[in-house]
């Protein structure tokens, strides 16, 4: 498998977690977002959206992190990242989408760059935007975690799920932007427990071959 990635991309971070959880070998092919490498003609020929991640497996290229992870979950069953029952799967997907579809897009690099130019926000304004949407998104997630977590180590029940794979990268970004996470003790406890697992640690941005230190 080939993973087209960028070390700081939280969407790529999600896919790396899933790959490591499944014990799958993969080659990382970096596309440096700050340099616009994801917009090169060679990459656009693979992924017309010009976004990372993309996963190439058996000659087929898959885009969008949640779709990639569900593909991996369907083709490599152990460990499962979605519950066995329909209601559980719907809940896990809804939590994952609350992160990947509601929080993350508002704070994506291309949105932050648009705020800077042409809209003219300074870095304080951009950071305020970022923190606002983290807090707005994390507040209901905290309530969902209290409702659905059985052990405060997983977002749903007491087993790993797609929701957990989405949570850790978003908490990582929140810390990076110095967001105050004290109002979200359940989310913080769950993320801290997950971060200690080998698959999550191996997927951390700083552990990637293209990481800039």
N, C-alpha and C positions, 0 to 999 in steps of 0.2 A: 504494500500500500504506500501511496505517496500523499503526504499531507502538505498542501500549500498553506503556509501559515505566517504569522508574525508574532514574535514572542509576547508582545503586550496586548494582542487582540484577545479580548475576553471571550469572543465567540470561538476562536481557535483554542483557547484554554479549555473550554467545555469539551471540545472534541478530543483533545489530548487526554483529558481525564477519562473519558469513555474508552479510548484506545488502551490506556494503561489498565483500567479496571478489567477489560476483556483479555488482557495479556497478549495483545496483538503487536507484532513488529511493524514499524512504519519508518519511512524516510521523510525527514522534514525538508521541505523546499521553501526557503524564506522569500517572502515578498515584503520588502521594506515599505511600509505605508507612508512614512514621512517623505520618502523619495518618489512616491507615485509608481512604484514598480508593479502594483496591482492593476495599473491602467495600461501596461505594456501590451503590444499587439499579441505577443505570444501567450500571455496569460488570458487576455480577453477571448482568444480563440478557444481556450479551455472553459472559462467561466465568464460569459458575456456580462454578468453583473459587475465584474471587476472588484469583487469583495473577497476577503478571506474569512473563514477557511474554505477550501475545496478539498475533497478527498478523491483520489483516483484509485480505483480498485478493479482489477481485471479488465482494464481498458475503458471503463465507464467513469465519468467524472460526476461527483455529487456536490451540490452546493447547499448552503443554509445549514447552520450547525444543528438545529433540532432535527431536521430531516436526515442529516448524516448520522446522528446518534441513534435515531430510530432504525435506520438501515443496519447499523452495527448490531443493535439489539436483536433485530430479527434474524440476522445471519450468524450471529455468535451469541447464543442464548445465555451463557454463564459468565458473570452473574446477571440476572434479569434486571433491567432498569425501569420496568413498568410492572405494576401489580398484576396478579392473575385475574382479578375481577374487573368488570367493565366500569363500575363506579370508581374504584381505586385508580384505574388508568385515567379516567376523566379528571379526577382531582389532581393527580400528579401533573398531567399535561397542563391543566389550568394554572398551577403554581409556576411551572416552568415557563409558560407563555407570559405570565405576569412579569417575569424578569426579562426574558429574551425579547418580548414584543412591546412591553410598556415602559420599562426602565431603560434598558440598554440602548435602544435606538435614539433616544433623546440626548444621550451622552456619548454617542459614537464620535470618532475622530473627525469625520467629515462634517458633522453638525457643529462641533466645537470650532473647527476651522472656519465655517461659514459665519459663526457668531463673531469671530475675530475680523474676518474680511470676507464679504464686503460690509457687514453690519457695524463693524467698528467697536465692538466691546473690548475693553482692556482685560488683562488676565484676572483681575479681581471680579469683574463682571462675569467672565466665563466660569470661574470657580464657583461663584454664587449660584449660577444656573445649574451647574453640575450637582452641587449639594442639595439644592431645592428638590430636584427630581429624585435623588436618592431617598431623601426623607419622605417625600410624597409616596414613593413606591414601597419603601420598607415598612411604613406604618401598617398597611393592611396585611403585608406578608407576616409581620410579627403576630397578628391575630390568627392568621391561617396556621402558622406554626404551633401556636398554643392549642388550636383546635385539633390538628391532625397528627402532631408528633407524639409518639408514645414514650420516648426515652430522652428527648432533648439532644439527641445525637443525629437525628435524621428529620427531614422536613415532613415526611409522611411515614406513619407507622414506626417500625423499628428496623427497617432495611433500606439499603441504598436505593435511590431512584433518580430518574431524570431531573427531578426538582433539586436534589442535592448537587448534581453536576452543574446546574445553572447557578446555584446560590454562591458557591465558593468564589468563582471569578468576580461576581458582582460585589461581594464583600471585599475582595482584594482591591478592586477599583475604589470603593468607598474609603478604604484606609489610605490609599495612594493620594486621594484628594482631601485627606484630613477631615472626613465627615465624622460628626459626633454619633457614635453607635450606642451610646449608653441608653437611649430610649428603646433599644431593640435587644434586650438581653437574651431572649430565646434564639433569635437568629445568630447572634454572636456566639452563643454556646454551641449551637449546631455546627456552624462553620469552623470553629476552633477544633471540635472533635473530628470533623472530616479532614481538615488540613493535616492532621497527624497520620492519616492513612498513607501508605506508600504510593498508591496510584495518584493521589492528589498532590503529594509532595513532588513526585517526578514530573508532574504537569505544570508546576509553578513556572511563571515567566522567567525567573532568574536561572532556572535549571535548563533552559533551552539553548541549543547550539548557536542560535542567532542573537542571543541576549546581549544587549549593550550595557556594560557596567561602568 
